[in-house]
Amino acid sequence: MIKHTSHIYFISLMTLVYGAAVLPLSFELPALSLMGNAFHLSNANIKSAITLFWAMFTLGQFISAFYLPRLSINKMTTLIVTTFIGCFILNAMTHSGYIFFLLRTVEGACCGSLLLLGRYSMANMYGSNEKQYLTQFASLSSMLTALSVLVPILSSLMIDYLHWRLIYFFITSMGVTILYFKKDVFLFQQPKLTNFKEDFMVVLGDNFLMCKSFLGGFSRSIIINFNTNLALFLLNYKHWSSLRYALLVLFFSLISILSRLFLTWLRNIFGYELFNHILMMILLCASLLFLNQTLLQHDMIYFLAGAMVTMSSSLLSTLYSATTQFRLAKQRQAMSLAIMGVLQNSALVLGTFLSIFLPSHSLFYLVELIVFSCLILFVVDWFANMSDKQYQSFTTN
């Protein structure tokens, strides 16, 4: 069983694990143009590297779930974290674009493995109590968002006053800290070997769970596509400084944190389905503001519309992820959690792949992509809710 620790201590460590898993690319955002020059990569190459990372992130979860019941937890976590540390150290030293892509492949797999282990730890600690699980998951999400507030500021300060490659050493320090405290985070019972078919059908046999898992990843891809394309546009074509862009991301993050404080209250007022549709409408309207060339001459439009896009898409991702993770947390099956993660990240990879060939000199095509994404969100969400209602009606009768 997991060693008894205070909730604050455990959630703080889980924030570090989740942060190391999902935030490395966020550290790089203010340095995208510098990375392109250093590794001799075009904007399309940089977006391809991001898609490759998330593809391997997906595969890493599946591989970890396969070996988790078969290998010693201590050896497995040590291997994953030390590989994570080594890759980012090498990233700080290489000048080759080919090596950069190779490292991105391994880093993605390591980060996906970290996320799977973190999810399994959360499931073992809180999966038996819905209220406690949702409370602690909300705390984890808030702390992770707070950590993301610091990311652009730290990386931009390193870029402006030191050197952009120091970003990778900071990411490495997160891995070293996880390695030091791993017994307090990853100390849980080794899962038993289970039937693959049953594990797959837990997710794939439930239309509601499958669709919500897809939506959790796809809504995250909107955030990634928006931040990546906006960064390339502002840094390369509007000639913003990295610190100026970091302040913009800081504003987005603060809005996201504040909106999460009212998430439960707003969902109770509007209801689950209506609230999701309201968030989709906000996302759609915010993206359309970027079509007005007159507004784009004023910096305020990037703060206003960007905050609306970030807030709505991050809240949608939180709602979908909380719904799917709790349903699977009660079963405590590593492979089922991994399959959910594979679905989420396959959707994320699909979303980021659509962004690879978007021109970076204009936001028009980004708006088209967000509008198309909103349509997918609405259709899949509607199908999931209809399937769940039919299932509930069937079981009741």
RAMO-V993750 format. One record per residue. N is the residue number from 1. RES is the residue in one letter. PHI is phi in radians with two decimals (none if undefined). Layout:
# RAMO-V993750
[[N;RES;PHI] [N;RES;PHI]]
This chain:
# RAMO-V993750
[[1;M;none] [2;I;-1.18] [3;K;-1.07] [4;H;-1.21] [5;T;-2.39] [6;S;-1.19] [7;H;-1.07] [8;I;-1.09] [9;Y;-1.11] [10;F;-1.14] [11;I;-1.15] [12;S;-1.10] [13;L;-1.18] [14;M;-1.15] [15;T;-1.08] [16;L;-1.12] [17;V;-1.14] [18;Y;-1.09] [19;G;-1.11] [20;A;-1.11] [21;A;-1.33] [22;V;-1.98] [23;L;-1.76] [24;P;-0.92] [25;L;-1.23] [26;S;-1.17] [27;F;-1.06] [28;E;-1.43] [29;L;-0.90] [30;P;-1.17] [31;A;-1.89] [32;L;-1.02] [33;S;-1.18] [34;L;-1.17] [35;M;-1.10] [36;G;-1.01] [37;N;-1.21] [38;A;-1.19] [39;F;-1.74] [40;H;1.01] [41;L;-2.03] [42;S;-1.40] [43;N;-1.06] [44;A;-1.12] [45;N;-1.11] [46;I;-1.11] [47;K;-1.15] [48;S;-1.12] [49;A;-1.12] [50;I;-1.15] [51;T;-1.11] [52;L;-1.07] [53;F;-1.00] [54;W;-1.25] [55;A;-1.14] [56;M;-1.24] [57;F;-1.02] [58;T;-1.13] [59;L;-1.12] [60;G;-1.05] [61;Q;-1.12] [62;F;-1.16] [63;I;-1.11] [64;S;-1.11] [65;A;-1.12] [66;F;-1.18] [67;Y;-1.56] [68;L;-1.00] [69;P;-1.36] [70;R;-1.87] [71;L;-2.00] [72;S;-1.06] [73;I;-1.05] [74;N;-1.09] [75;K;-1.17] [76;M;-1.15] [77;T;-1.17] [78;T;-1.10] [79;L;-1.09] [80;I;-1.12] [81;V;-1.24] [82;T;-1.17] [83;T;-1.13] [84;F;-0.97] [85;I;-1.10] [86;G;-1.08] [87;C;-1.12] [88;F;-1.30] [89;I;-1.14] [90;L;-1.12] [91;N;-1.05] [92;A;-1.29] [93;M;-1.88] [94;T;-1.39] [95;H;-2.12] [96;S;-1.67] [97;G;-1.15] [98;Y;-1.16] [99;I;-1.16] [100;F;-1.01] [101;F;-1.16] [102;L;-1.11] [103;L;-1.12] [104;R;-1.06] [105;T;-1.11] [106;V;-1.21] [107;E;-1.06] [108;G;-1.05] [109;A;-1.11] [110;C;-1.12] [111;C;-1.16] [112;G;-1.09] [113;S;-1.12] [114;L;-1.07] [115;L;-1.13] [116;L;-1.08] [117;L;-1.13] [118;G;-1.13] [119;R;-1.09] [120;Y;-1.18] [121;S;-1.11] [122;M;-1.11] [123;A;-1.13] [124;N;-1.24] [125;M;-1.39] [126;Y;-2.19] [127;G;-1.17] [128;S;-1.54] [129;N;-2.31] [130;E;-1.08] [131;K;-1.10] [132;Q;-1.18] [133;Y;-1.09] [134;L;-1.13] [135;T;-1.11] [136;Q;-1.26] [137;F;-1.16] [138;A;-1.11] [139;S;-1.10] [140;L;-1.07] [141;S;-1.09] [142;S;-1.16] [143;M;-1.18] [144;L;-1.18] [145;T;-1.15] [146;A;-1.07] [147;L;-1.12] [148;S;-1.16] [149;V;-1.13] [150;L;-1.31] [151;V;-0.99] [152;P;-1.14] [153;I;-1.15] [154;L;-1.06] [155;S;-1.18] [156;S;-1.20] [157;L;-1.13] [158;M;-1.11] [159;I;-1.15] [160;D;-1.35] [161;Y;-2.00] [162;L;-2.20] [163;H;-2.65] [164;W;-1.12] [165;R;-1.22] [166;L;-1.16] [167;I;-0.95] [168;Y;-1.19] [169;F;-1.25] [170;F;-1.19] [171;I;-1.07] [172;T;-1.04] [173;S;-1.10] [174;M;-1.13] [175;G;-1.12] [176;V;-1.09] [177;T;-1.13] [178;I;-1.08] [179;L;-1.07] [180;Y;-1.19] [181;F;-1.78] [182;K;-1.07] [183;K;-1.20] [184;D;-1.50] [185;V;-1.87] [186;F;-1.84] [187;L;-1.54] [188;F;-2.46] [189;Q;-1.11] [190;Q;-1.17] [191;P;-1.13] [192;K;-1.39] [193;L;-1.14] [194;T;-2.16] [195;N;-1.32] [196;F;-1.00] [197;K;-1.06] [198;E;-1.13] [199;D;-1.09] [200;F;-1.15] [201;M;-1.27] [202;V;-0.99] [203;V;-1.69] [204;L;-1.26] [205;G;-1.52] [206;D;-2.10] [207;N;-1.01] [208;F;-1.08] [209;L;-1.15] [210;M;-1.14] [211;C;-1.18] [212;K;-1.16] [213;S;-1.11] [214;F;-1.02] [215;L;-1.16] [216;G;-1.05] [217;G;-1.33] [218;F;-1.18] [219;S;-1.18] [220;R;-1.21] [221;S;-1.11] [222;I;-1.12] [223;I;-1.07] [224;I;-1.13] [225;N;-1.07] [226;F;-1.11] [227;N;-1.11] [228;T;-1.14] [229;N;-1.22] [230;L;-1.18] [231;A;-1.08] [232;L;-1.10] [233;F;-1.17] [234;L;-1.28] [235;L;-1.37] [236;N;-1.61] [237;Y;-1.96] [238;K;-1.71] [239;H;1.03] [240;W;-1.29] [241;S;-1.35] [242;S;-1.11] [243;L;-1.19] [244;R;-1.09] [245;Y;-1.17] [246;A;-1.08] [247;L;-1.13] [248;L;-1.12] [249;V;-1.14] [250;L;-1.04] [251;F;-1.09] [252;F;-1.01] [253;S;-1.15] [254;L;-1.10] [255;I;-1.08] [256;S;-1.11] [257;I;-1.13] [258;L;-1.08] [259;S;-1.16] [260;R;-1.16] [261;L;-1.09] [262;F;-1.86] [263;L;-1.05] [264;T;-1.11] [265;W;-1.09] [266;L;-1.17] [267;R;-1.15] [268;N;-1.18] [269;I;-1.25] [270;F;-1.60] [271;G;1.56] [272;Y;-1.06] [273;E;-1.18] [274;L;-1.10] [275;F;-1.09] [276;N;-1.05] [277;H;-1.19] [278;I;-1.09] [279;L;-1.12] [280;M;-1.13] [281;M;-1.17] [282;I;-1.08] [283;L;-1.05] [284;L;-1.15] [285;C;-1.13] [286;A;-1.11] [287;S;-1.15] [288;L;-1.17] [289;L;-1.07] [290;F;-1.31] [291;L;-1.41] [292;N;-1.48] [293;Q;-1.13] [294;T;-1.18] [295;L;-1.12] [296;L;-1.17] [297;Q;-1.33] [298;H;-1.90] [299;D;-1.08] [300;M;-1.05] [301;I;-1.14] [302;Y;-1.21] [303;F;-1.23] [304;L;-1.22] [305;A;-1.15] [306;G;-1.12] [307;A;-1.12] [308;M;-1.17] [309;V;-1.11] [310;T;-1.12] [311;M;-1.07] [312;S;-1.15] [313;S;-1.22] [314;S;-1.22] [315;L;-1.19] [316;L;-1.07] [317;S;-1.08] [318;T;-1.11] [319;L;-1.11] [320;Y;-1.15] [321;S;-1.16] [322;A;-1.10] [323;T;-1.09] [324;T;-1.28] [325;Q;-1.17] [326;F;-1.22] [327;R;-1.04] [328;L;-1.54] [329;A;-1.08] [330;K;-1.14] [331;Q;-1.54] [332;R;0.96] [333;Q;-1.86] [334;A;-1.04] [335;M;-1.19] [336;S;-1.12] [337;L;-1.09] [338;A;-1.19] [339;I;-1.11] [340;M;-1.03] [341;G;-1.11] [342;V;-1.10] [343;L;-1.08] [344;Q;-1.04] [345;N;-1.39] [346;S;-1.13] [347;A;-1.14] [348;L;-1.13] [349;V;-1.10] [350;L;-1.02] [351;G;-1.12] [352;T;-1.26] [353;F;-1.10] [354;L;-1.10] [355;S;-1.60] [356;I;-0.99] [357;F;-1.73] [358;L;-1.23] [359;P;-1.07] [360;S;-1.64] [361;H;-1.47] [362;S;-2.51] [363;L;-1.64] [364;F;-1.06] [365;Y;-1.24] [366;L;-1.13] [367;V;-1.07] [368;E;-1.02] [369;L;-1.14] [370;I;-1.16] [371;V;-1.07] [372;F;-1.09] [373;S;-1.13] [374;C;-1.08] [375;L;-1.11] [376;I;-1.11] [377;L;-1.00] [378;F;-1.12] [379;V;-1.15] [380;V;-1.18] [381;D;-1.12] [382;W;-1.08] [383;F;-1.11] [384;A;-1.09] [385;N;-1.16] [386;M;-1.15] [387;S;-1.11] [388;D;-1.18] [389;K;-1.13] [390;Q;-1.13] [391;Y;-1.18] [392;Q;-1.11] [393;S;-1.11] [394;F;-1.15] [395;T;-1.20] [396;T;-1.20] [397;N;-1.35]]
